Amino acid sequence: MVPAGTPRPIIARLNAEVRKALADPGVREKLNAQGLTVRGSSPEELGAATREQLAKYARLMKQAGVVID
């Protein structure tokens, strides 16, 4: 995640470096030990997954009658 308006070349570089780190067996092992599922993706895939999750939880909150004060 980066602030809105971050230039695409910076996003691409950060994504490449994160994917590189996630390819390291030691990093993967430490993350897995914390109960995390390691899966690198593109910025577009992350955006789509985030939008999907937000919509899912918005529906659940509406169905449950949750009101934010």
ROTI-281130 format. One record per residue: residue number from 1; x, y, z of N, C-alpha, C, O in turn. Coordinates in pm, whole numbers. Each point is the difference from the previous one (the first is absolute). Layout:
<atoms>
<atom><seq>NUM</seq><n_xx>X</n_xx><n_yy>Y</n_yy><n_zz>Z</n_zz><ca_xx>X</ca_xx><ca_yy>Y</ca_yy><ca_zz>Z</ca_zz><c_xx>X</c_xx><c_yy>Y</c_yy><c_zz>Z</c_zz><o_xx>X</o_xx><o_yy>Y</o_yy><o_zz>Z</o_zz></atom>
...
</atoms>
This chain:
<atoms>
<atom><seq>1</seq><n_xx>85</n_xx><n_yy>-116</n_yy><n_zz>0</n_zz><ca_xx>-85</ca_xx><ca_yy>116</ca_yy><ca_zz>0</ca_zz><c_xx>90</c_xx><c_yy>124</c_yy><c_zz>0</c_zz><o_xx>101</o_xx><o_yy>6</o_yy><o_zz>71</o_zz></atom>
<atom><seq>2</seq><n_xx>-139</n_xx><n_yy>90</n_yy><n_zz>-151</n_zz><ca_xx>72</ca_xx><ca_yy>127</ca_yy><ca_zz>-8</ca_zz><c_xx>-104</c_xx><c_yy>113</c_yy><c_zz>-5</c_zz><o_xx>-116</o_xx><o_yy>-25</o_yy><o_zz>-31</o_zz></atom>
<atom><seq>3</seq><n_xx>158</n_xx><n_yy>146</n_yy><n_zz>61</n_zz><ca_xx>-95</ca_xx><ca_yy>111</ca_yy><ca_zz>-8</ca_zz><c_xx>-53</c_xx><c_yy>19</c_yy><c_zz>-142</c_zz><o_xx>69</o_xx><o_yy>-27</o_yy><o_zz>-98</o_zz></atom>
<atom><seq>4</seq><n_xx>-194</n_xx><n_yy>74</n_yy><n_zz>90</n_zz><ca_xx>-58</ca_xx><ca_yy>31</ca_yy><ca_zz>-131</ca_zz><c_xx>90</c_xx><c_yy>101</c_yy><c_zz>-71</c_zz><o_xx>55</o_xx><o_yy>91</o_yy><o_zz>62</o_zz></atom>
<atom><seq>5</seq><n_xx>-42</n_xx><n_yy>-109</n_yy><n_zz>-192</n_zz><ca_xx>80</ca_xx><ca_yy>92</ca_yy><ca_zz>-79</ca_zz><c_xx>148</c_xx><c_yy>-36</c_yy><c_zz>-8</c_zz><o_xx>79</o_xx><o_yy>71</o_yy><o_zz>-63</o_zz></atom>
<atom><seq>6</seq><n_xx>-40</n_xx><n_yy>-183</n_yy><n_zz>125</n_zz><ca_xx>140</ca_xx><ca_yy>-43</ca_yy><ca_zz>-10</ca_zz><c_xx>29</c_xx><c_yy>-32</c_yy><c_zz>-145</c_zz><o_xx>-76</o_xx><o_yy>-73</o_yy><o_zz>-64</o_zz></atom>
<atom><seq>7</seq><n_xx>186</n_xx><n_yy>126</n_yy><n_zz>9</n_zz><ca_xx>32</ca_xx><ca_yy>-25</ca_yy><ca_zz>-141</ca_zz><c_xx>16</c_xx><c_yy>-150</c_yy><c_zz>-31</c_zz><o_xx>54</o_xx><o_yy>-76</o_yy><o_zz>80</o_zz></atom>
<atom><seq>8</seq><n_xx>-104</n_xx><n_yy>36</n_yy><n_zz>-197</n_zz><ca_xx>6</ca_xx><ca_yy>-141</ca_yy><ca_zz>-42</ca_zz><c_xx>140</c_xx><c_yy>-60</c_yy><c_zz>5</c_zz><o_xx>13</o_xx><o_yy>-115</o_yy><o_zz>42</o_zz></atom>
<atom><seq>9</seq><n_xx>92</n_xx><n_yy>188</n_yy><n_zz>-83</n_zz><ca_xx>134</ca_xx><ca_yy>-61</ca_yy><ca_zz>9</ca_zz><c_xx>40</c_xx><c_yy>-36</c_yy><c_zz>143</c_zz><o_xx>69</o_xx><o_yy>-99</o_yy><o_zz>22</o_zz></atom>
<atom><seq>10</seq><n_xx>-113</n_xx><n_yy>177</n_yy><n_zz>74</n_zz><ca_xx>32</ca_xx><ca_yy>-30</ca_yy><ca_zz>141</ca_zz><c_xx>-80</c_xx><c_yy>-123</c_yy><c_zz>44</c_zz><o_xx>53</o_xx><o_yy>-87</o_yy><o_zz>69</o_zz></atom>
<atom><seq>11</seq><n_xx>-179</n_xx><n_yy>80</n_yy><n_zz>-108</n_zz><ca_xx>-82</ca_xx><ca_yy>-116</ca_yy><ca_zz>33</ca_zz><c_xx>61</c_xx><c_yy>-126</c_yy><c_zz>-60</c_zz><o_xx>8</o_xx><o_yy>-104</o_yy><o_zz>66</o_zz></atom>
<atom><seq>12</seq><n_xx>34</n_xx><n_yy>112</n_yy><n_zz>-189</n_zz><ca_xx>60</ca_xx><ca_yy>-115</ca_yy><ca_zz>-69</ca_zz><c_xx>128</c_xx><c_yy>-44</c_yy><c_zz>71</c_zz><o_xx>24</o_xx><o_yy>-119</o_yy><o_zz>16</o_zz></atom>
<atom><seq>13</seq><n_xx>57</n_xx><n_yy>214</n_yy><n_zz>25</n_zz><ca_xx>126</ca_xx><ca_yy>-34</ca_yy><ca_zz>69</ca_zz><c_xx>-28</c_xx><c_yy>-64</c_yy><c_zz>134</c_zz><o_xx>63</o_xx><o_yy>-100</o_yy><o_zz>35</o_zz></atom>
<atom><seq>14</seq><n_xx>-157</n_xx><n_yy>156</n_yy><n_zz>42</n_zz><ca_xx>-35</ca_xx><ca_yy>-58</ca_yy><ca_zz>129</ca_zz><c_xx>-54</c_xx><c_yy>-141</c_yy><c_zz>-17</c_zz><o_xx>35</o_xx><o_yy>-90</o_yy><o_zz>76</o_zz></atom>
<atom><seq>15</seq><n_xx>-121</n_xx><n_yy>71</n_yy><n_zz>-176</n_zz><ca_xx>-56</ca_xx><ca_yy>-133</ca_yy><ca_zz>-26</ca_zz><c_xx>111</c_xx><c_yy>-99</c_yy><c_zz>-34</c_zz><o_xx>-1</o_xx><o_yy>-113</o_yy><o_zz>49</o_zz></atom>
<atom><seq>16</seq><n_xx>94</n_xx><n_yy>154</n_yy><n_zz>-132</n_zz><ca_xx>110</ca_xx><ca_yy>-90</ca_yy><ca_zz>-38</ca_zz><c_xx>84</c_xx><c_yy>-38</c_yy><c_zz>121</c_zz><o_xx>40</o_xx><o_yy>-115</o_yy><o_zz>14</o_zz></atom>
<atom><seq>17</seq><n_xx>-14</n_xx><n_yy>210</n_yy><n_zz>73</n_zz><ca_xx>83</ca_xx><ca_yy>-27</ca_yy><ca_zz>118</ca_zz><c_xx>-73</c_xx><c_yy>-88</c_yy><c_zz>101</c_zz><o_xx>61</o_xx><o_yy>-87</o_yy><o_zz>62</o_zz></atom>
<atom><seq>18</seq><n_xx>-192</n_xx><n_yy>108</n_yy><n_zz>-46</n_zz><ca_xx>-77</ca_xx><ca_yy>-84</ca_yy><ca_zz>92</ca_zz><c_xx>-6</c_xx><c_yy>-142</c_yy><c_zz>-54</c_zz><o_xx>17</o_xx><o_yy>-96</o_yy><o_zz>76</o_zz></atom>
<atom><seq>19</seq><n_xx>-41</n_xx><n_yy>82</n_yy><n_zz>-206</n_zz><ca_xx>-3</ca_xx><ca_yy>-134</ca_yy><ca_zz>-60</ca_zz><c_xx>134</c_xx><c_yy>-70</c_yy><c_zz>16</c_zz><o_xx>6</o_xx><o_yy>-121</o_yy><o_zz>24</o_zz></atom>
<atom><seq>20</seq><n_xx>101</n_xx><n_yy>196</n_yy><n_zz>-38</n_zz><ca_xx>135</ca_xx><ca_yy>-55</ca_yy><ca_zz>17</ca_zz><c_xx>18</c_xx><c_yy>-49</c_yy><c_zz>144</c_zz><o_xx>53</o_xx><o_yy>-109</o_yy><o_zz>23</o_zz></atom>
<atom><seq>21</seq><n_xx>-97</n_xx><n_yy>189</n_yy><n_zz>75</n_zz><ca_xx>11</ca_xx><ca_yy>-40</ca_yy><ca_zz>140</ca_zz><c_xx>-85</c_xx><c_yy>-123</c_yy><c_zz>29</c_zz><o_xx>43</o_xx><o_yy>-90</o_yy><o_zz>72</o_zz></atom>
<atom><seq>22</seq><n_xx>-163</n_xx><n_yy>86</n_yy><n_zz>-128</n_zz><ca_xx>-89</ca_xx><ca_yy>-114</ca_yy><ca_zz>24</ca_zz><c_xx>50</c_xx><c_yy>-129</c_yy><c_zz>-64</c_zz><o_xx>-44</o_xx><o_yy>-109</o_yy><o_zz>37</o_zz></atom>
<atom><seq>23</seq><n_xx>134</n_xx><n_yy>121</n_yy><n_zz>-132</n_zz><ca_xx>58</ca_xx><ca_yy>-118</ca_yy><ca_zz>-64</ca_zz><c_xx>109</c_xx><c_yy>-63</c_yy><c_zz>87</c_zz><o_xx>41</o_xx><o_yy>-114</o_yy><o_zz>-24</o_zz></atom>
<atom><seq>24</seq><n_xx>7</n_xx><n_yy>189</n_yy><n_zz>123</n_zz><ca_xx>106</ca_xx><ca_yy>-49</ca_yy><ca_zz>89</ca_zz><c_xx>-59</c_xx><c_yy>-103</c_yy><c_zz>96</c_zz><o_xx>-95</o_xx><o_yy>29</o_yy><o_zz>73</o_zz></atom>
<atom><seq>25</seq><n_xx>151</n_xx><n_yy>-150</n_yy><n_zz>-72</n_zz><ca_xx>-54</ca_xx><ca_yy>-106</ca_yy><ca_zz>88</ca_zz><c_xx>-2</c_xx><c_yy>39</c_yy><c_zz>148</c_zz><o_xx>-93</o_xx><o_yy>-37</o_yy><o_zz>72</o_zz></atom>
<atom><seq>26</seq><n_xx>192</n_xx><n_yy>110</n_yy><n_zz>-27</n_zz><ca_xx>5</ca_xx><ca_yy>42</ca_yy><ca_zz>140</ca_zz><c_xx>-114</c_xx><c_yy>95</c_yy><c_zz>35</c_zz><o_xx>-60</o_xx><o_yy>-11</o_yy><o_zz>106</o_zz></atom>
<atom><seq>27</seq><n_xx>32</n_xx><n_yy>102</n_yy><n_zz>-195</n_zz><ca_xx>-111</ca_xx><ca_yy>94</ca_yy><ca_zz>21</ca_zz><c_xx>-132</c_xx><c_yy>-76</c_yy><c_zz>-1</c_zz><o_xx>-85</o_xx><o_yy>22</o_yy><o_zz>86</o_zz></atom>
<atom><seq>28</seq><n_xx>69</n_xx><n_yy>-110</n_yy><n_zz>-182</n_zz><ca_xx>-124</ca_xx><ca_yy>-78</ca_yy><ca_zz>-10</ca_zz><c_xx>-22</c_xx><c_yy>-82</c_yy><c_zz>127</c_zz><o_xx>-111</o_xx><o_yy>-7</o_yy><o_zz>53</o_zz></atom>
<atom><seq>29</seq><n_xx>219</n_xx><n_yy>-56</n_yy><n_zz>-4</n_zz><ca_xx>-8</ca_xx><ca_yy>-83</ca_yy><ca_zz>120</ca_zz><c_xx>-45</c_xx><c_yy>83</c_yy><c_zz>120</c_zz><o_xx>-87</o_xx><o_yy>-43</o_yy><o_zz>77</o_zz></atom>
<atom><seq>30</seq><n_xx>146</n_xx><n_yy>161</n_yy><n_zz>-60</n_zz><ca_xx>-37</ca_xx><ca_yy>85</ca_yy><ca_zz>114</ca_zz><c_xx>-144</c_xx><c_yy>47</c_yy><c_zz>-10</c_zz><o_xx>-71</o_xx><o_yy>4</o_yy><o_zz>101</o_zz></atom>
<atom><seq>31</seq><n_xx>27</n_xx><n_yy>31</n_yy><n_zz>-219</n_zz><ca_xx>-138</ca_xx><ca_yy>45</ca_yy><ca_zz>-18</ca_zz><c_xx>-98</c_xx><c_yy>-115</c_yy><c_zz>21</c_zz><o_xx>-104</o_xx><o_yy>17</o_yy><o_zz>63</o_zz></atom>
<atom><seq>32</seq><n_xx>138</n_xx><n_yy>-134</n_yy><n_zz>-116</n_zz><ca_xx>-85</ca_xx><ca_yy>-119</ca_yy><ca_zz>20</ca_zz><c_xx>-9</c_xx><c_yy>-36</c_yy><c_zz>148</c_zz><o_xx>-106</o_xx><o_yy>-40</o_yy><o_zz>47</o_zz></atom>
<atom><seq>33</seq><n_xx>216</n_xx><n_yy>55</n_yy><n_zz>27</n_zz><ca_xx>1</ca_xx><ca_yy>-30</ca_yy><ca_zz>144</ca_zz><c_xx>-94</c_xx><c_yy>92</c_yy><c_zz>77</c_zz><o_xx>-45</o_xx><o_yy>-34</o_yy><o_zz>109</o_zz></atom>
<atom><seq>34</seq><n_xx>17</n_xx><n_yy>151</n_yy><n_zz>-166</n_zz><ca_xx>-92</ca_xx><ca_yy>95</ca_yy><ca_zz>63</ca_zz><c_xx>-144</c_xx><c_yy>-23</c_yy><c_zz>-44</c_zz><o_xx>-91</o_xx><o_yy>74</o_yy><o_zz>37</o_zz></atom>
<atom><seq>35</seq><n_xx>71</n_xx><n_yy>-179</n_yy><n_zz>-116</n_zz><ca_xx>-135</ca_xx><ca_yy>-33</ca_yy><ca_zz>-45</ca_zz><c_xx>-43</c_xx><c_yy>74</c_yy><c_zz>-125</c_zz><o_xx>-118</o_xx><o_yy>-1</o_yy><o_zz>-36</o_zz></atom>
<atom><seq>36</seq><n_xx>212</n_xx><n_yy>65</n_yy><n_zz>-31</n_zz><ca_xx>-32</ca_xx><ca_yy>75</ca_yy><ca_zz>-122</ca_zz><c_xx>14</c_xx><c_yy>-90</c_yy><c_zz>-122</c_zz><o_xx>86</o_xx><o_yy>-88</o_yy><o_zz>-4</o_zz></atom>
<atom><seq>37</seq><n_xx>-171</n_xx><n_yy>111</n_yy><n_zz>-94</n_zz><ca_xx>10</ca_xx><ca_yy>-69</ca_yy><ca_zz>-127</ca_zz><c_xx>73</c_xx><c_yy>93</c_yy><c_zz>-96</c_zz><o_xx>-47</o_xx><o_yy>110</o_yy><o_zz>-28</o_zz></atom>
<atom><seq>38</seq><n_xx>160</n_xx><n_yy>-154</n_yy><n_zz>-22</n_zz><ca_xx>83</ca_xx><ca_yy>83</ca_yy><ca_zz>-87</ca_zz><c_xx>-46</c_xx><c_yy>-18</c_yy><c_zz>-144</c_zz><o_xx>-3</o_xx><o_yy>-111</o_yy><o_zz>-53</o_zz></atom>
<atom><seq>39</seq><n_xx>-32</n_xx><n_yy>224</n_yy><n_zz>-9</n_zz><ca_xx>-41</ca_xx><ca_yy>-3</ca_yy><ca_zz>-140</ca_zz><c_xx>31</c_xx><c_yy>135</c_yy><c_zz>-60</c_zz><o_xx>-63</o_xx><o_yy>100</o_yy><o_zz>37</o_zz></atom>
<atom><seq>40</seq><n_xx>157</n_xx><n_yy>-94</n_yy><n_zz>-125</n_zz><ca_xx>29</ca_xx><ca_yy>125</ca_yy><ca_zz>-69</ca_zz><c_xx>-102</c_xx><c_yy>22</c_yy><c_zz>-110</c_zz><o_xx>-51</o_xx><o_yy>-95</o_yy><o_zz>-59</o_zz></atom>
<atom><seq>41</seq><n_xx>21</n_xx><n_yy>220</n_yy><n_zz>32</n_zz><ca_xx>-95</ca_xx><ca_yy>31</ca_yy><ca_zz>-106</ca_zz><c_xx>37</c_xx><c_yy>135</c_yy><c_zz>-61</c_zz><o_xx>95</o_xx><o_yy>65</o_yy><o_zz>44</o_zz></atom>
<atom><seq>42</seq><n_xx>-170</n_xx><n_yy>-27</n_yy><n_zz>-143</n_zz><ca_xx>23</ca_xx><ca_yy>130</ca_yy><ca_zz>-63</ca_zz><c_xx>-79</c_xx><c_yy>107</c_yy><c_zz>75</c_zz><o_xx>-93</o_xx><o_yy>-33</o_yy><o_zz>75</o_zz></atom>
<atom><seq>43</seq><n_xx>127</n_xx><n_yy>159</n_yy><n_zz>-93</n_zz><ca_xx>-80</ca_xx><ca_yy>108</ca_yy><ca_zz>61</ca_zz><c_xx>-146</c_xx><c_yy>-6</c_yy><c_zz>-44</c_zz><o_xx>-90</o_xx><o_yy>30</o_yy><o_zz>79</o_zz></atom>
<atom><seq>44</seq><n_xx>66</n_xx><n_yy>-69</n_yy><n_zz>-202</n_zz><ca_xx>-137</ca_xx><ca_yy>-9</ca_yy><ca_zz>-50</ca_zz><c_xx>-77</c_xx><c_yy>-112</c_yy><c_zz>71</c_zz><o_xx>-117</o_xx><o_yy>17</o_yy><o_zz>35</o_zz></atom>
<atom><seq>45</seq><n_xx>183</n_xx><n_yy>-131</n_yy><n_zz>-14</n_zz><ca_xx>-64</ca_xx><ca_yy>-112</ca_yy><ca_zz>70</ca_zz><c_xx>-30</c_xx><c_yy>38</c_yy><c_zz>145</c_zz><o_xx>-107</o_xx><o_yy>-34</o_yy><o_zz>52</o_zz></atom>
<atom><seq>46</seq><n_xx>199</n_xx><n_yy>103</n_yy><n_zz>12</n_zz><ca_xx>-23</ca_xx><ca_yy>44</ca_yy><ca_zz>138</ca_zz><c_xx>-118</c_xx><c_yy>97</c_yy><c_zz>5</c_zz><o_xx>-83</o_xx><o_yy>-10</o_yy><o_zz>90</o_zz></atom>
<atom><seq>47</seq><n_xx>77</n_xx><n_yy>102</n_yy><n_zz>-184</n_zz><ca_xx>-111</ca_xx><ca_yy>95</ca_yy><ca_zz>-4</ca_zz><c_xx>-133</c_xx><c_yy>-69</c_yy><c_zz>-17</c_zz><o_xx>-98</o_xx><o_yy>33</o_yy><o_zz>68</o_zz></atom>
<atom><seq>48</seq><n_xx>93</n_xx><n_yy>-129</n_yy><n_zz>-157</n_zz><ca_xx>-124</ca_xx><ca_yy>-74</ca_yy><ca_zz>-24</ca_zz><c_xx>-41</c_xx><c_yy>-80</c_yy><c_zz>123</c_zz><o_xx>-117</o_xx><o_yy>-1</o_yy><o_zz>37</o_zz></atom>
<atom><seq>49</seq><n_xx>213</n_xx><n_yy>-64</n_yy><n_zz>27</n_zz><ca_xx>-30</ca_xx><ca_yy>-79</ca_yy><ca_zz>120</ca_zz><c_xx>-48</c_xx><c_yy>91</c_yy><c_zz>113</c_zz><o_xx>-91</o_xx><o_yy>-37</o_yy><o_zz>74</o_zz></atom>
<atom><seq>50</seq><n_xx>151</n_xx><n_yy>153</n_yy><n_zz>-61</n_zz><ca_xx>-40</ca_xx><ca_yy>95</ca_yy><ca_zz>104</ca_zz><c_xx>-142</c_xx><c_yy>49</c_yy><c_zz>-24</c_zz><o_xx>-81</o_xx><o_yy>5</o_yy><o_zz>93</o_zz></atom>
<atom><seq>51</seq><n_xx>49</n_xx><n_yy>31</n_yy><n_zz>-216</n_zz><ca_xx>-136</ca_xx><ca_yy>45</ca_yy><ca_zz>-33</ca_zz><c_xx>-102</c_xx><c_yy>-110</c_yy><c_zz>29</c_zz><o_xx>-108</o_xx><o_yy>27</o_yy><o_zz>51</o_zz></atom>
<atom><seq>52</seq><n_xx>144</n_xx><n_yy>-150</n_yy><n_zz>-85</n_zz><ca_xx>-89</ca_xx><ca_yy>-114</ca_yy><ca_zz>22</ca_zz><c_xx>-27</c_xx><c_yy>-19</c_yy><c_zz>150</c_zz><o_xx>-114</o_xx><o_yy>-21</o_yy><o_zz>41</o_zz></atom>
<atom><seq>53</seq><n_xx>220</n_xx><n_yy>27</n_yy><n_zz>39</n_zz><ca_xx>-15</ca_xx><ca_yy>-16</ca_yy><ca_zz>145</ca_zz><c_xx>-83</c_xx><c_yy>113</c_yy><c_zz>61</c_zz><o_xx>-84</o_xx><o_yy>-24</o_yy><o_zz>86</o_zz></atom>
<atom><seq>54</seq><n_xx>108</n_xx><n_yy>147</n_yy><n_zz>-130</n_zz><ca_xx>-78</ca_xx><ca_yy>113</ca_yy><ca_zz>51</ca_zz><c_xx>-148</c_xx><c_yy>-16</c_yy><c_zz>-31</c_zz><o_xx>-85</o_xx><o_yy>26</o_yy><o_zz>85</o_zz></atom>
<atom><seq>55</seq><n_xx>54</n_xx><n_yy>-69</n_yy><n_zz>-206</n_zz><ca_xx>-140</ca_xx><ca_yy>-21</ca_yy><ca_zz>-39</ca_zz><c_xx>-62</c_xx><c_yy>-112</c_yy><c_zz>84</c_zz><o_xx>-114</o_xx><o_yy>11</o_yy><o_zz>43</o_zz></atom>
<atom><seq>56</seq><n_xx>189</n_xx><n_yy>-117</n_yy><n_zz>-22</n_zz><ca_xx>-48</ca_xx><ca_yy>-114</ca_yy><ca_zz>79</ca_zz><c_xx>-35</c_xx><c_yy>45</c_yy><c_zz>141</c_zz><o_xx>-108</o_xx><o_yy>-31</o_yy><o_zz>50</o_zz></atom>
<atom><seq>57</seq><n_xx>199</n_xx><n_yy>102</n_yy><n_zz>15</n_zz><ca_xx>-24</ca_xx><ca_yy>41</ca_yy><ca_zz>138</ca_zz><c_xx>-106</c_xx><c_yy>109</c_yy><c_zz>9</c_zz><o_xx>-69</o_xx><o_yy>8</o_yy><o_zz>102</o_zz></atom>
<atom><seq>58</seq><n_xx>55</n_xx><n_yy>74</n_yy><n_zz>-203</n_zz><ca_xx>-107</ca_xx><ca_yy>100</ca_yy><ca_zz>-1</ca_zz><c_xx>-136</c_xx><c_yy>-70</c_yy><c_zz>-4</c_zz><o_xx>-92</o_xx><o_yy>41</o_yy><o_zz>70</o_zz></atom>
<atom><seq>59</seq><n_xx>80</n_xx><n_yy>-147</n_yy><n_zz>-152</n_zz><ca_xx>-125</ca_xx><ca_yy>-76</ca_yy><ca_zz>-7</ca_zz><c_xx>-30</c_xx><c_yy>-66</c_yy><c_zz>135</c_zz><o_xx>-113</o_xx><o_yy>4</o_yy><o_zz>48</o_zz></atom>
<atom><seq>60</seq><n_xx>215</n_xx><n_yy>-65</n_yy><n_zz>13</n_zz><ca_xx>-19</ca_xx><ca_yy>-66</ca_yy><ca_zz>129</ca_zz><c_xx>-43</c_xx><c_yy>99</c_yy><c_zz>107</c_zz><o_xx>-88</o_xx><o_yy>-29</o_yy><o_zz>81</o_zz></atom>
<atom><seq>61</seq><n_xx>151</n_xx><n_yy>146</n_yy><n_zz>-80</n_zz><ca_xx>-36</ca_xx><ca_yy>101</ca_yy><ca_zz>99</ca_zz><c_xx>-144</c_xx><c_yy>48</c_yy><c_zz>-21</c_zz><o_xx>-73</o_xx><o_yy>21</o_yy><o_zz>97</o_zz></atom>
<atom><seq>62</seq><n_xx>34</n_xx><n_yy>-4</n_yy><n_zz>-222</n_zz><ca_xx>-136</ca_xx><ca_yy>44</ca_yy><ca_zz>-29</ca_zz><c_xx>-100</c_xx><c_yy>-105</c_yy><c_zz>44</c_zz><o_xx>-102</o_xx><o_yy>32</o_yy><o_zz>61</o_zz></atom>
<atom><seq>63</seq><n_xx>130</n_xx><n_yy>-160</n_yy><n_zz>-92</n_zz><ca_xx>-89</ca_xx><ca_yy>-109</ca_yy><ca_zz>38</ca_zz><c_xx>-12</c_xx><c_yy>-10</c_yy><c_zz>152</c_zz><o_xx>-106</o_xx><o_yy>-32</o_yy><o_zz>53</o_zz></atom>
<atom><seq>64</seq><n_xx>217</n_xx><n_yy>58</n_yy><n_zz>17</n_zz><ca_xx>0</ca_xx><ca_yy>-12</ca_yy><ca_zz>146</ca_zz><c_xx>-56</c_xx><c_yy>125</c_yy><c_zz>67</c_zz><o_xx>-20</o_xx><o_yy>1</o_yy><o_zz>122</o_zz></atom>
<atom><seq>65</seq><n_xx>-6</n_xx><n_yy>103</n_yy><n_zz>-200</n_zz><ca_xx>-53</ca_xx><ca_yy>123</ca_yy><ca_zz>57</ca_zz><c_xx>103</c_xx><c_yy>82</c_yy><c_zz>76</c_zz><o_xx>-37</o_xx><o_yy>79</o_yy><o_zz>88</o_zz></atom>
<atom><seq>66</seq><n_xx>163</n_xx><n_yy>-95</n_yy><n_zz>-120</n_zz><ca_xx>106</ca_xx><ca_yy>73</ca_yy><ca_zz>67</ca_zz><c_xx>-7</c_xx><c_yy>146</c_yy><c_zz>-43</c_zz><o_xx>-7</o_xx><o_yy>32</o_yy><o_zz>-119</o_zz></atom>
<atom><seq>67</seq><n_xx>10</n_xx><n_yy>56</n_yy><n_zz>219</n_zz><ca_xx>-3</ca_xx><ca_yy>144</ca_yy><ca_zz>-26</ca_zz><c_xx>125</c_xx><c_yy>60</c_yy><c_zz>64</c_zz><o_xx>27</o_xx><o_yy>-23</o_yy><o_zz>118</o_zz></atom>
<atom><seq>68</seq><n_xx>46</n_xx><n_yy>99</n_yy><n_zz>-194</n_zz><ca_xx>120</ca_xx><ca_yy>66</ca_yy><ca_zz>53</ca_zz><c_xx>-37</c_xx><c_yy>139</c_yy><c_zz>44</c_zz><o_xx>-53</o_xx><o_yy>80</o_yy><o_zz>-77</o_zz></atom>
<atom><seq>69</seq><n_xx>82</n_xx><n_yy>-50</n_yy><n_zz>204</n_zz><ca_xx>-30</ca_xx><ca_yy>134</ca_yy><ca_zz>55</ca_zz><c_xx>111</c_xx><c_yy>97</c_yy><c_zz>-30</c_zz><o_xx>-7</o_xx><o_yy>116</o_yy><o_zz>38</o_zz></atom>
</atoms>
